[in-house]
Structures are given as C-alpha cells and as structure tokens.
Amino acid sequence: MSSTLDELCTLAQRELGAEALNDKVETPFAELGLDSLGLVDFMFTVEDHFHVNIEHDRALQNPTLAGLAALVDELLAAKAPPLAAAA
C-alpha cells in the first residue's frame, strides 16, 4: 500500500469516525457512508493535508480511497520540480 493511501486511510478514519479502512480501499465512498456533501468536506481535508487542488469530477471518476490516492499521487508528481539534467 502506498504512503499516500495509508495517509488517506488515516484521514478517512479520523474524519468519518470509521474503523480501519485499509481493507476497504476499493470500496466506493457511498458504501463507506459518504454522501455528496461529506465527500466534498473530505476532499477539502485531503487538499489541505496534501497541499493539492482536486477537481471534484476527477475524484468521482474512481470514487474510492485507492482511486483518490492515485489522483493525489498524480497531482503531487505534477507539482514536483523537474530533476536536474545530468551534465
């Protein structure tokens, strides 16, 4: 499990008051008890935690913790400075 996914599971547990979610990373958010308003609130928490801007529509393309982790990883990689070219 990726570091991002581990962090998302921890955030979700804290924010949703849920028990361990590590075995539910492919479970849709709706089945985890998140309605649309709850999902928006959770996205704000994730954005603040990772310092990224998540487009709601992109997050809903794969509405699971694993899908969100992949999206956050993609956004973080896009923010990372390019590696210096070898001389």
N, C-alpha and C positions, 0 to 999 in steps of 0.2 A: 504494500500500500504506500502510495506517495506521501511525502511530508505534507503537501497541500491537502490531500484527502484526510489525513489524520487531523490536521488543524480544523478542517471543515466539520468533521465528526464531533470534535470537542466543542466548537462553536454552536453547532446544532443542538447538542445535548444541553448546553447551558441555556441557550435562547429558547428552546422548545420544552425544556424540562423533561426531556426524553431520557430513557435509559440508553445504554451503549448502542450506538448505531453502526459500529464497524461491520456488522454482518448484514446491514441494510443499505449499503451504498448504491445498489442498483434499484432500490425501491423508489417509485415516483413520490415526489413531495406530497401530493394529495393523500397518498396512502400513509404518509408519516404524520398526517393531521394538519398540514399547512394549507390554508385557504389562500386565495389570491392576495389578500391584504397581509397575511402572515408571511407569505413568500416575499412580498415587497420589503417588509420590515427586515426579514432575514438577509435579503440582498444588500440592504444598506449596511447591516452589520458586517457582512463579508467584504463589501467595498472599503469600509473603514479599516478593517483588520489588515487587508492586503494592499491597501492604497491603490485600488484599480477602479475603473468605471465599467460596470457591467450593463450591457444593453439587455433589457428585460426580455425582448424577443429572442435573443441568442440564448439566454439562460433557459428559456422554455423549449428550445429545440431538443434538449436532453435533460428533462427536469428531474434529475437525481443528484445525489451528492457526488457520485463519480463523474457525472457529466459536468457539474459545476466546477469540480476540481480541475478537469481537463481545460475548461474555459479559463479559469483563473490562471492556470499554468501558461496558457497561450498568451494571455494579457500581460503576465509578468515577463515572459520572454520577449514580447514586443517592446516593453519598456526598458529592457536591459541594454546598456551601452554595447555597441559592437566591439568585438575583440580586436585589439590592435593587430594589424597585419605583420607577419614576420618579415624581417628585413632581409 
